[in-house]
């Protein structure tokens, strides 16, 4: 691994530190490193590998497609892209819905940003501590000043409200409602510690948007595709946004993003107003079709069942203050600020974890993880927490 780390550092720009482990293979909810050690993957590529590693349906779909037609650009059509779009429209349940495909969550949010601009209104309201990507437009929507500061000036017109505070958001809108184009939010904030929106918040935002003709944009990049136990996280609130952005789990490991617009929002893009070379390519869409065909009602019910098991088991671990989130997108809040150490010791114990903050461990395992793997992962998590607490 030391040689690999050196090669990494000498070859790649310094945006990520040299990785502690070189992974060479995966199967379901486990991965194997270059030394032959196996880990239970409780991160799934940050909520990407929804159907696990080397999923047979994805492997078959991608292999067949790449051997048939790999890329055509959007100057021509291919069957897989239309199929995915039709399936996503059906999931939204609105005949006016239309889809734009891209390659990532950041790109999906860039498209949503441009849709908001096309309303002719100048203001976009985004949540404090939210995360929508690192490209310039998506970064402008990201409510984390420390990430924004080095890249100023960012695109203008974005203002921030306290996440979950409908009174503060209403007051911000009422400063100039006729110039407010959109409100964007994550149903569960992922990058700042897995923080769900308060009960009733999404419904209140929907009503506020309806009152003033504002687009309601939900960033479902991390929460979508069954991650929270429903296909979209917003379903739990009984609302439907005007614009939905997706990525991560949609491709099951292949790069694909989607921006879904309905109603008036679906009419604003015209030929030439936005575009992409690789977005909606047949291979990524073949993978997405395999994912969408797998995630049915039975599958979602099983995600909710597994989530209940994982929450119950993790809540009882010594050193855990609470477990928050929904489905298989959980934040394990620790009693001590040792989350980074827990991630390090987790690797020693054979479990892949993530720490979005000093006190939170994020769990986003493959949705196909077994009950036995959940049990083993919790045992290894408990050992890592105990070890980190001793060293603190």
C-alpha positions in Angstrom: 0.0 0.0 0.0 2.9 2.4 0.7 4.0 2.3 -2.9 0.5 2.8 -4.1 0.1 5.8 -1.8 3.3 7.3 -3.2 2.1 6.7 -6.8 -1.2 8.3 -5.9 0.4 11.4 -4.4 2.8 11.8 -7.4 0.1 11.4 -10.0 -3.1 13.0 -8.8 -3.9 16.6 -7.9 -4.0 17.2 -4.2 -7.8 17.3 -3.8 -7.9 14.2 -1.7 -5.3 12.8 0.7 -3.6 9.6 -0.3 -6.1 6.8 0.6 -5.4 4.5 3.6 -6.5 1.4 1.6 -6.3 0.3 -2.0 -9.5 -1.5 -2.9 -9.3 -4.1 -5.7 -12.6 -6.0 -5.6 -16.2 -5.9 -4.3 -19.1 -8.3 -3.9 -22.4 -7.2 -2.5 -21.8 -5.3 0.7 -18.1 -6.2 1.0 -14.9 -5.0 -0.5 -11.4 -6.4 -0.6 -8.1 -4.6 -0.4 -4.8 -5.2 -2.2 -3.6 -7.3 0.8 -6.6 -9.6 0.6 -8.4 -8.1 3.7 -12.2 -7.9 3.4 -14.3 -5.1 4.8 -18.1 -4.6 5.3 -18.8 -1.4 3.3 -21.1 0.8 5.4 -20.5 3.8 3.0 -21.2 2.3 -0.5 -19.1 4.9 -2.3 -21.0 7.6 -0.3 -24.5 6.2 -1.0 -23.7 5.3 -4.7 -23.5 1.5 -4.8 -27.2 1.1 -4.0 -27.3 -2.5 -5.2 -23.9 -3.4 -3.9 -20.6 -4.2 -5.6 -20.6 -6.3 -8.8 -24.4 -6.6 -8.8 -25.2 -9.2 -11.5 -28.1 -7.2 -13.1 -25.9 -4.1 -13.5 -22.9 -6.1 -14.7 -25.1 -7.8 -17.4 -26.8 -4.7 -18.5 -23.6 -2.6 -18.7 -21.6 -5.4 -20.4 -24.3 -6.0 -23.0 -24.8 -2.3 -23.7 -21.1 -1.4 -24.0 -20.6 -4.3 -26.4 -23.5 -2.9 -28.5 -23.4 0.9 -28.4 -21.3 2.8 -25.9 -21.8 6.5 -26.8 -23.8 8.5 -29.3 -23.9 12.1 -27.9 -27.3 13.9 -27.6 -27.3 14.7 -31.3 -28.8 11.2 -31.6 -31.1 9.1 -29.6 -30.8 5.7 -27.9 -33.3 3.4 -26.3 -31.8 3.3 -22.7 -32.0 7.0 -22.1 -35.7 7.2 -23.0 -36.4 4.1 -20.9 -34.8 5.7 -17.8 -36.6 9.0 -18.4 -40.0 7.2 -18.7 -39.4 5.3 -15.5 -38.4 8.4 -13.5 -41.5 10.2 -14.8 -43.6 7.4 -13.5 -41.9 7.6 -10.1 -42.8 11.3 -9.9 -46.3 10.6 -11.0 -46.8 13.7 -13.1 -47.3 13.5 -16.9 -45.8 17.0 -17.3 -42.4 15.8 -15.8 -39.4 15.9 -18.1 -35.8 14.8 -17.4 -32.4 16.2 -18.2 -29.5 13.7 -17.8 -26.0 14.6 -16.7 -23.1 12.9 -15.0 -23.2 13.8 -11.3 -25.2 15.4 -8.6 -23.3 18.7 -9.0 -24.2 18.8 -12.6 -27.9 18.0 -11.8 -27.9 20.9 -9.4 -26.3 23.2 -12.0 -29.2 22.4 -14.3 -31.7 23.2 -11.5 -29.9 26.5 -10.9 -30.2 27.4 -14.6 -33.9 26.5 -14.6 -34.4 28.9 -11.6 -32.5 31.7 -13.5 -34.9 31.2 -16.5 -37.9 32.3 -14.4 -36.5 35.9 -14.7 -36.4 36.2 -11.0 -33.1 36.9 -9.3 -33.2 35.2 -5.8 -32.5 31.6 -4.9 -32.8 30.6 -1.3 -30.7 27.8 0.0 -30.2 26.2 3.4 -27.4 27.0 5.8 -25.0 24.0 6.1 -26.5 22.4 3.0 -24.3 20.8 0.3 -25.1 20.7 -3.4 -21.7 20.2 -5.0 -18.4 21.8 -5.7 -18.8 23.2 -9.2 -19.2 27.0 -9.2 -23.0 27.1 -9.4 -23.6 24.2 -7.1 -21.0 25.6 -4.7 -22.9 28.9 -4.7 -25.9 27.0 -3.4 -23.9 25.2 -0.7 -24.3 26.8 2.7 -20.8 26.2 3.9 -18.8 29.5 3.8 -15.5 27.7 4.4 -15.9 25.7 1.2 -17.0 28.8 -0.8 -14.4 31.4 0.4 -11.4 30.3 -1.7 -13.4 30.5 -4.9 -15.2 33.9 -4.5 -16.7 35.6 -6.3 -19.4 32.9 -6.9 -22.6 33.3 -9.0 -24.7 35.9 -7.3 -28.3 35.9 -6.1 -28.1 33.1 -3.6 -29.3 33.8 0.0 -29.3 31.4 3.0 -31.8 30.5 5.6 -31.6 28.3 8.7 -32.4 24.8 7.8 -35.7 23.7 9.2 -36.8 27.2 10.3 -39.9 28.0 8.4 -40.5 31.3 10.1 -37.0 32.6 9.1 -37.5 31.3 5.6 -40.9 32.9 5.3 -39.4 36.2 6.5 -36.6 35.9 3.9 -39.0 35.2 1.1 -41.2 38.2 2.1 -38.4 40.6 1.7 -39.0 40.3 -2.0 -41.3 37.4 -3.0 -41.8 38.5 -6.6 -38.1 38.3 -7.2 -37.6 34.9 -5.5 -37.2 32.2 -8.1 -36.6 29.0 -6.1 -36.0 27.5 -2.7 -33.6 24.5 -2.6 -33.1 22.0 0.1 -32.0 18.4 1.0 -34.8 16.4 2.7 -31.9 15.1 4.9 -28.7 17.1 5.0 -26.0 14.5 4.5 -22.6 16.2 4.4 -23.1 18.0 7.7 -24.1 15.0 9.8 -27.2 13.4 8.5 -29.8 15.9 9.7 -33.4 15.3 8.7 -35.7 18.2 8.0 -38.1 18.8 11.0 -41.6 17.3 10.8 -43.8 19.5 8.7 -41.0 21.6 7.2 -41.3 20.3 3.6 -45.0 20.7 3.6 -44.6 24.3 4.9 -42.0 25.0 2.2 -44.4 23.6 -0.5 -47.2 25.9 0.7 -44.8 28.9 0.8 -43.7 28.2 -2.8 -47.3 27.8 -4.0 -48.3 31.1 -2.4 -45.6 33.1 -4.2 -45.1 31.1 -7.4 -41.7 30.0 -6.4 -40.0 26.7 -7.6 -39.5 24.1 -4.9 -36.3 22.3 -5.6 -35.3 19.1 -3.7 -31.8 17.8 -3.9 -32.3 14.0 -3.7 -28.8 13.2 -4.9 -28.0 11.3 -1.7 -31.5 10.6 -0.4 -33.1 9.3 -3.6 -33.4 5.9 -5.2 -34.7 4.1 -2.1 -32.0 5.3 0.2 -34.4 6.4 2.9 -37.0 3.6 2.4 -39.1 5.4 -0.1 -38.0 6.0 -3.7 -37.7 9.8 -3.1 -37.3 11.1 0.5 -39.9 13.8 -0.1 -42.6 11.1 -0.5 -42.5 10.8 3.3 -43.8 14.4 3.6 -46.6 13.9 1.0 -45.4 16.7 -1.3 -44.1 16.9 -4.8 -41.4 19.4 -5.7 -41.2 21.4 -9.0 -37.6 20.3 -9.6 -35.9 17.1 -8.3 -32.1 16.5 -8.7 -30.7 13.0 -8.5 -27.4 11.1 -9.0 -25.4 8.7 -6.7 -27.5 5.5 -6.4 -29.3 6.0 -9.7 -26.4 4.5 -11.7 -25.5 1.9 -9.1 -21.8 2.8 -9.4 -21.8 4.4 -12.9 -21.8 8.2 -13.2 -25.2 9.6 -14.0 -27.2 12.6 -12.8 -30.8 13.6 -13.5 -32.7 16.8 -13.2 -36.5 16.2 -13.2 -38.7 19.2 -13.8 -42.5 19.3 -13.9 -45.2 21.9 -14.6 -43.9 25.3 -15.6 -40.3 24.3 -14.7 -40.5 21.6 -17.4 -41.1 24.3 -20.1 -38.2 26.6 -19.5 -35.3 24.8 -21.2 -35.3 25.1 -25.0 -32.9 23.7 -27.6 -29.4 25.2 -26.9 -30.2 26.5 -23.4 -28.4 23.6 -21.7 -26.5 20.6 -22.8 -24.0 17.8 -22.1 -21.8 15.5 -24.1 -21.8 12.5 -21.9 -25.1 12.9 -20.0 -27.6 10.2 -20.7 -25.1 8.0 -22.4 -26.4 4.4 -23.2 -24.0 2.6 -20.8 -24.8 4.7 -17.7 -28.5 4.5 -18.6 -28.3 0.7 -18.9 -27.0 0.6 -15.4 -29.8 3.0 -14.2 -32.4 0.8 -15.9 -31.1 -2.2 -14.0 -31.3 -0.2 -10.7 -34.8 1.1 -11.4 -36.1 -2.4 -12.3 -34.8 -3.8 -9.0 -36.1 -1.1 -6.6 -39.7 -2.0 -6.4 -42.2 -1.9 -3.5 -40.9 -5.2 -2.0 -37.3 -3.9 -2.2 -38.2 -0.6 -0.4 -40.1 -2.4 2.3 -37.0 -4.5 2.9 -34.9 -1.4 3.1 -37.2 -0.1 5.8 -37.0 -3.4 7.7 -33.2 -3.5 7.5 -33.1 0.1 8.7 -35.1 -0.7 11.8 -32.6 -3.5 12.6 -29.6 -1.3 12.1 -31.1 1.5 14.2 -32.0 -0.8 17.0 -28.6 -2.5 17.1 -26.6 0.7 16.8 -28.6 2.6 19.4 -27.5 0.1 22.0 -23.7 0.5 21.3 -21.8 2.1 24.2 -20.7 5.6 23.3 -23.6 6.3 21.0 -25.8 9.2 22.1 -28.5 8.8 19.4 -29.1 7.6 15.8 -30.8 9.9 13.4 -31.9 9.8 9.8 -34.2 7.5 7.9 -33.9 4.2 6.0 -30.3 3.3 5.3 -29.0 6.9 5.6 -28.2 7.2 9.2 -26.1 9.5 11.4 -24.7 7.8 14.5 -24.1 10.6 17.0 -21.3 9.9 19.4 -20.9 10.9 23.1 -17.4 12.0 22.4 -15.9 13.9 19.4 -13.9 10.9 18.2 -15.6 10.2 14.9 -12.5 10.6 12.8 -10.7 8.1 15.0 -13.6 5.7 14.8 -13.3 5.7 11.0 -9.5 4.9 11.3 -10.1 2.1 13.8 -13.0 0.9 11.7 -10.6 -0.1 9.0 -8.5 -2.0 11.4 -11.7 -3.9 12.4 -12.8 -4.5 8.9 -15.6 -2.0 8.4 -15.7 1.1 6.2 -17.2 4.1 7.8 -17.4 7.9 7.3 -17.3 10.9 9.6 -19.0 14.0 8.2 -18.2 15.8 11.6 -16.3 15.1 14.7 -19.3 13.6 16.5 -21.1 11.8 13.7 -20.5 8.6 11.9 -22.5 8.4 8.6 -23.9 5.0 7.6 -25.0 4.6 4.0 -24.5 0.9 3.2 -25.6 -0.9 0.1 -29.3 -1.3 0.2 -28.8 -5.1 -0.4 -26.8 -5.5 2.8 -27.8 -8.7 4.7 -29.0 -9.0 8.3 -25.9 -10.9 9.1 -23.6 -8.2 7.6 -25.5 -5.6 9.6 -24.9 -7.5 12.8 -21.2 -7.9 12.0 -20.9 -4.2 11.0 -22.4 -3.0 14.3 -20.1 -5.3 16.3 -17.1 -3.8 14.4 -18.4 -0.3 14.8 -18.8 -0.9 18.5 -15.2 -2.1 18.7 -13.9 0.9 16.8 -15.9 3.3 19.1 -14.5 1.6 22.2 -11.0 1.8 20.9 -11.3 5.5 19.9 -12.8 6.4 23.3 -9.8 4.8 25.1 -7.4 6.9 23.1 -9.4 10.2 23.5 
